[in-house]
Amino acid sequence: MLSLTLESYLMGRDKVYPEEFNLEKKMAALDLIKRVNNLLKALRIDCPAVTSGWRPLAVNLRAGGTKRSLHMTCRAVDLADSTGSFKAKILTEPEHLLDFGLWLEHPDSTPGWAHLDTGIRDHRLVRVFKP
């Protein structure tokens, strides 16, 4: 089974922006990767390609990310999902999002990809969110 790796998550950006990638971000990335891989294993699927992993500030600005994007702190990942089948699979077993401490951005907001993160949101019982 194919899984998310630190290398695929960082997308080489740790080499281009080494001054922005520190131990705290590496630990957050490893935590996110572990959670996502547990989700993939529970869903019995291979990891889709990473379309956006860690984003240093300049990359986040070019991508149109928000000022508080969890991509900048290694707490979010976007995975390719051109057909929506990955998100649909997650939504058939949403309890796994809670099990692994993950949030899925609402499928209507992410055409072509699935956004997963380890953010904290108040007063939400459903693990799917709209920004």
N, C-alpha and C positions, 0 to 999 in steps of 0.2 A: 504494500500500500504506500502510495506517495504521500509524503507529509511536508508541512511547512518547515523550512530550515532558516537559520539565522542569515545565511548567505542570500537566500531568495528574498527574505524580508527586507534586508538592508539595501538590496539592489545596487551594490557597489558605492552607495552614497557615503558610507563610513570612510572610504578611501579618498573621496573627493572633498568631503567636509569633515576631516578628522578632528578639527578643533571644536565641532559641535556635538560629536558623539562621545559620550562619557560613560563611566561605569553605571551610573543610575539609569541611563537610557538602555544600556545593554541588559541590565537586570529586568527592566520593564519589558523589553523585547522578548527575552527568554520566557518570562511569565506568560505573555500573550501567546507566544508560539506554543507553549505547553497546553494552554487552554484550547486554542484552535485545533491542535492535533488531537486532543481528547474528544472534541466535538466531531471531528472528521471520523475518528475511529468509531464513536458511538453511532454515527449515521452510516457507517460502512461505505465511505466514499474516499476517493483519492483527492488530494489537495488541488484545487484549481490554480491556475497561474496567478501570481501576485501582480496586480495592476498598480497598486500603490502601497508601499510599506512605510518605512520611516521617511519623514520629510523634514529636512533641515529648513530653516526659515525661508531661504530663497526659493527652494523647490515648492514649499507650501504656497508662497505668494503666486508663483507661476501657475500652480494647479488651481488657484482660486479658492484655496482652503480658508476656513475661518481663522480668526486670530487665536482662538483657543483649541484648534484642531488637535485631537488626541494622536494624530499621526506624528506630530512634532515631539511628543514625549514617549513614543514607541508603545502606545497603548491602543492603536487602531491599525487595521489592515483592510485593504480592498482586494477581493479575489474575483477573477474573471467569472462572469455568469451571463453570457450573451443570450441564452435561451430562458433564463429565469429558473432553470431546473434545480440549481443548488439552493437558492432561496426557498423554492417550493419544498424541497426535502427538509430543510430546517424547520419550516412552518408545519410540517406534518408531525414533527417531534420537538415542539418548542421547549419542552421541559429540560432538554439538554442545555439550552442557553442558561437557564437558572443553575443547573448542575455544575456548569463550568465557569460561571460568573461572566458570561458574555452578553452583549447586546447586539441585536441586528437592526440596522437602519431599515426603515420600512421599504419594502420592494418598490413601491411607487416612486420613491425618491432616488433610487439607484438603478437606472436602466443600464444593463450590460455588466453590472458588477454587484457584488455583495459586500457591504461594509460591516465588519465585526469589530467591537471594541470592548474594553474593560472599564468604561466610564461608570460614574456613579450618578444615578438619576433619582430624584426624590418622588415619592408618591406614585410609583408606577409598578403595577403588578405584572404587566405584560412585558416581556423582554424585547419587544419590537418597538422602535421609537421613530418618530418623525422629527426631523430637525426644526 
